Each structure stands twice: as C-alpha cells, then as structure tokens.
Amino acid sequence: MVCPKDSFGEGRGSFCCLLHGIDDASSKVFLRFSETEDTESVLSVLNEYCQQNGVPNSIYTDKYAVYYAEKQKTDFQLAMEKLSVETIYANSAEAKGRVGRGNRTLQDRLVKEMRLRGISTIEEANNFLKEYFIGDYNKRFANTDGLADIHRQTEGINLDAVFCYETRRQVRNDYTITLKANYIQLERSEALLPIPGQYVIVRKYLDGSLHIFNREEELKFTELENKPEKRKEIYYTPKENHPWKRYQFGKAKYASR
C-alpha cells in the first residue's frame, strides 16, 4: 500500500489521502480515500479488500510507521502474520516506481473526473470509486487473461479479529486486567479462564468494540468503574491437636502441648 496525498482542490473539500494498491500480476487497482494514512484507515481498507478479493499471497509496501517497526510489531504486521501473508518492504523510493507512476496518472485523471462530477467529500469520492471508476479503470488497463487467481478464501476467518488493534495483558490474582488505567474483570464462561500471571489477548475491533481472548477462545468480561478492592487474606491458626503439632514432618519439629 502506498498513499499519495492530494486535496480535492478549489475549496471543494479538505486535504485527504488516497490508498492505492496494485495487483502485480494483472495491474488491477484497488483504491480508497481516507483522511490520512493511519493504522485504522489501512486496516479498514485491507479488510474490505480481503472481503471482496480474498487473502493475497504477499504485500509489497514501504517502511512507513504504520507498516513496519523493528522492536514492537505494528498492528499491520500482526494482521499479516495472522493471515500468513508475506510482507516485502521497499528500501528505496525507486523500488515503488510502478505505484508512483500510477499515482501520477490518478492525480491527473481521477481528480479531473471528480471535478467534473462535483465530488467534494471523502464519502462521495469512495462511492464514485466503488460504483464506477475502479471497474472502468481496470477494464481499460488491467490484463487477467490466462492468470490464475491465487487469493485464498476468507471462509472461516474472522477478519474483524485480524484487522484490529491488539495488545497483551497479564491476569492479576483477582482475575482482572488493566487497560489504559481502567480495570476489567474476567468472568466465568464456557471458555477456559487463564491462570493468574498468564497473558490474554485484548483486541479492539475497528467498530470500537472490545474483545478478550485466551488461546483464541473469547472470554466474557465486565469493565469496572473503580479499582477492585483487595481481598483480605485470612490466616487460620491450627488447633492444638492438629497433626502439624503432634507429628514430625521433614526437618520441622512441633512440640506437643
């Protein structure tokens, strides 16, 4: 994915971004406008692409922060790992020449076409892309003759759990976790609760909903308004005739009274 930025111009709309993907074999394009090239927009576009076309074999992109990080993997990298998609990163601007040439064409033809149609919002622009422009563009310039479609089917894949924000949280002794200074109580359900000290996967879907998983089984939970009260530990004093006081165990000796 490469995102050249271009405004609608002439005061008709705000500055925006075009997410531009090209199929390397057939030259088919997939286009969507967004406000910026952020994680949410990229994941949303990839989700839509997979729903329509299936899962690609590999993706070629640059090392922009949304796509690449050395120490802690980005949500884009995690999503590609879940789908077993090979990610190839360009090390120079020249390596993305094909997309760059396509961007120059789109900045000319696409902007003029939208101007003629009076399109001035991102929603209107995306509707135009879906209903007319992409189909017409691919019909003119793409070539699928004799090419096998190597996209994988998405049947059985929860794409919402793939294209999301994901993090890990450690389970406390009271079966709570913390997330952004808030406490979440894990509840009993058919899914197996983790042992305190283990980690669970917390996923925030693009629709804003929160989901927690243990070994890919979704857990029930309750978001707490306040920090849970610490339970008092109760210690029981053994009775005088308790075996610990009557018999010797190991090296310890207990006197009978």
N, C-alpha and C positions, 0 to 999 in steps of 0.2 A: 504494500500500500504506500502510495506517495500522495501528498496533499498540497497541491499548489493553491495559493490563496488568491482570490480575486473578488472584488466587490461587484455588485450589480451595476454600479456606476450611476452617474447623472442624478444622484439623490433619490433613486428609486428603492434602495434597500441598503441594509447595513453590510459592513465588511464581513465576508464569510469564507468558507473553505470548501474545496471540492476533493472528496476522497475518490481516488482514481485507481482502479485495478485493471490489469490487462492479462488475459489468458495467453501464456507464452506460446502455446501451440497454434491456436486458432486466431489470435488477435481480437477476440471478443472482449468488450469492455464492460465493467460494472462501475457505476457512478452514483454517488450520493453527496448532496450538500450538507454541511453542518456548520455550526457557529465557529468551531475551532477543531484542531486535530488533537483532541484529548482522548483519554482512555475510554470514556463512556461512548463517545461517537464511534471510535474504531471498533469496539466490541459489538456495538449495535449493528453496524454495517456488516461485519463479518457474520454475525448471527443471521441476518437477513440473507446474505449471500449463500450460506450453507443450507438454509431452508429452501431456497429456490434451486440451487445447483448441486448440492451435496458437498461433502468434505473434500477439499483439494489435496493433492499429493504433497505439494510443497508450496511455500510462500517466499517470495523474494522481496526484501524491504531494506530500508536504511537502518541506521543505528540511532534514530531519534529516541528520546527517553521513553516514549510510550511503548516502543517495541523492544528495547534492549537495555539490559543492565547486567553488570558483571557479578556483583555481590548478591543482591536480593532480586530474584526474578520478577519481572513485571507481570501484570495480570494477562497481558497479551502472550507472553512466553508460557505462562501456566496453561492458558487455554490451548495453545498449540501442542503442548505436551499431552494434555488430556485426549486430544484428537489424533495423536501420533502423526502430526503434520511436520515435515522437515522445514525448518526455518533457515533461509540463506540470507546473510546480511551483506549489503554492498559496502565496500570500503572506500568508495570514491563517488563523486557526483557523476563522473563519466560512465560508471557502471550502470547507471539508471537512464542511459540515453534514450531507450525506447519509450519509457514513460515520459521523459522530458519532451520528446518530440510530439507525443500525443497531447501533452498539456498545452503546447503552443497551438496545436490545431483546435483544441477545445476552447481555449481562451479567445480564439477568433470566431469560430463557427457557433459555438454554444452561446456565448454572450450575445452575439448579434441576433440569434434566433429568439432568445428570451426577451431581448429588447423589442423585437417586432411583435411579440405576443403580450407585452406589457407585464411581464412577470417581475415581481418586486419583493417576494418573500421566500424564505427557505422552503416552506411547505409547498407553495405553488411551484417552485423550481423542481423539487423532488417528484411531485406528481407529474410534471412535464417529462422528467427523465424516465419514469416508470411507464407512462402511458404512450409515449411517442419516441423520444429522442434515442434511447438506448437501442430499441428494436430497429429503428431506421438506420442508425449508425452501424450496428453490427451487420445488418443486411447488406449494406454497401461495402464495408471494408473487411469484415471477418470472413474466414475461409475454413469451414469444418469438413470439407469433402474428404472422405477416407480416413478421418481422425476418430479414434475410439475415445469415448468419454471415460476417463479414469477417476472421476469423482466417486467417492464412497457414499453409500446410502446413510442417511441420518436416522433410520428407523431404530428405535431402542435407545437413542442418545438423547439425554435431557440437555438440550442446547442452552437452556437458561442457567443450568448449573455449570456449564462450560464457560460461557461468556458472561462473567460476573466479577465482582471484587471478592478476593479470597484472602483469608488470614488464618493463623492457628492460634488457639488459646488454651492455656493449661487449666485443668479442672482442679478446683480447690477442694479441701476436705468436706465442705458442706455442699458439694456438687453445684457450685456456682462458678461462673467465669466472668471476667471483666472485659468490657469493650467500650473504648472511648470514655473511660471513667464511669461507666454505668455497669450495674450488676445484672447478670442473667442467671436465673435458677433453672437448672436442667430438671426435667420431670420424668417420672417413670412412664414407660410406654412399652409397646411390643419390641422396640429397638433396644439393643443392649446398651446400658449405661456404661461409660468408661470408668475406670478405677481412678480415684483421686491421684493427681500427679501426671496422668496421661494427658494427651492433647486432643482437642476436637477441631474440626474444620468449620470455620464460620464463613458463610457466603452471603453476600448482599447482591441480589439479582438486580438487573437493570431497571426493573419496575419499582425498586425501593424496598422490596420485601426481604426479610432476614431469615436465613435457614442455617441450621447447625447439624453437622454430620459426624457420626462416629463409624469409621470403617464403611463409609458410603451409605450408612443407614441413617435416615433423618430422625433427629431427636425432637421431642416436644420440649418447650421451654416457656418460661414466664419472665418478662422484663420487669425488674424490681425498681420501685421508685427510690428506695433508700438502700444503704448498705445493710446487708443482713446482720442481725445481732449474733454475736459469738456465743455459741452454746457453752455453758459452764460444764467443766469436766467433773464428774462425781467419782470420788475415790471411796471404796468400801473397805473398812477395817475387818480383817478376818477374825472369826470367833476364836475363843480360847482353845476349843477342841479341833480347830482346823488342821488338816494333815500337815500343812506347812510348818505348824508349831510342834507337831507330835513326832514327825519323822525327819530324817536327814535326807536331803536331796542334793546330790553333787557335792560341792565343796561347802555349801551353806549349812550351818547348824542352827537349829532353833531350840531354845530351852523350853521344856515343858513347865507350865506353872500350875 
